[in-house]
């Protein structure tokens, strides 16, 4: 099973590599200029911090508030090491919560299937005794 990637997949991969290379080159150029570096890091800090704050505000509301906050941490993590560590912890916690939710969903589905099977057998039991 040696499937060859489609033309679209190969083109997308090449575009992704080119964009990544260009971004790294741009970031290196920014790092060389102290003023530009400070402006860049400040912008990343403000945008990332605002995104985290917005995500925290949205957590009690229906919707992806926690995912917005984790995205903000990831954005901050591109420039600040403590945010990278916090983002890794938040991602691990999110994976653990997802696994727990999936397990609970499976248990609930099993209980419903058992209850339905029991209800079906209870409903047909009196009919079987009449013949």
Residue, then its C-alpha position, 0 to 999 in steps of 0.5 A: x500500500x504505497x499510495x502516492x500523495x495527490x497533486x494538491x497534497x504535494x502542492x500544499x506541502x510545498x507551499x507550507x514549506x516555502x511559507x515556513x522558510x520565508x517566515x523564519x527568514x523574516x523573523x531572523x531579520x527582525x531579531x537583528x534589529x533591536x527596535x524591530x525585535x522589541x516592537x515585534x515581541x511587544x505586539x506578540x505579547x499584546x495580541x497573545x495576552x488579549x487572546x488569553x484574556x478573551x478566552x478566559x472571559x468566554x470560558x463560562x459562556x457556551x462556546x470554545x472559550x478554553x480553546x481560545x485561551x489555549x490558542x492565546x498561550x500558543x501565540x505567546x509561546x512563540x516568543x516567551x518560554x514561560x508561555x510555552x511551558x504553560x501552553x504544554x501543560x494546558x494542552x496536556x490537561x485538554x487532552x486528559x479532559x477530552x479522554x475523560x469525556x470520551x470515556x464517559x460518553x462510551x459508558x453512557x452509550x453502553x448503559x443506554x444500550x443495556x437499558x434498551x436491551x432490558x426494556x425490549x426483553x421485558x416488553x416481549x417476556x409477557x407475550x411469550x408466556x401467553x402462547 
